[in-house]
Amino acid sequence: MQKAVDEVITYYEAKDALDAIIAGIEKNDLPNLILLDLNMPLMDGWEFLEALIPLEEKLKDKVNIFILT
């Protein structure tokens, strides 16, 4: 059976996840999959997606985002 991912990393703050994605772009080490909760404190899921817009070309065809709520 094929696994969807090799490692699961959990971030409790959307800003921390965003910082990790930006660092991953620089290191060419991006996640295959992001499970995004729309109801998060401080920065909600919609704000997180908006913050990814400038990174869209670098994430396109590399990262799948599934929205959960």
Residue pairs with C-beta under 8 A, 6 or more apart in sequence:
4 32
4 33
5 31
5 32
5 33
9 20
9 31
11 17
11 20
13 40
13 41
13 42
13 43
14 40
14 42
14 43
14 44
14 45
14 47
14 48
14 51
15 42
15 43
17 34
17 48
18 43
18 48
18 51
18 52
21 30
21 31
21 52
21 55
21 59
21 63
22 55
24 30
24 31
25 55
25 58
25 59
30 59
30 62
30 63
31 63
32 62
32 63
32 64
33 63
33 64
33 65
33 66
34 63
34 64
34 65
34 66
35 66
35 68
36 45
36 48
36 49
36 65
36 66
36 67
36 68
37 45
37 68
37 69
38 44
38 45
38 46
38 67
38 68
38 69
39 45
39 69
40 48
43 51
45 67
45 69
49 65
52 59
52 65
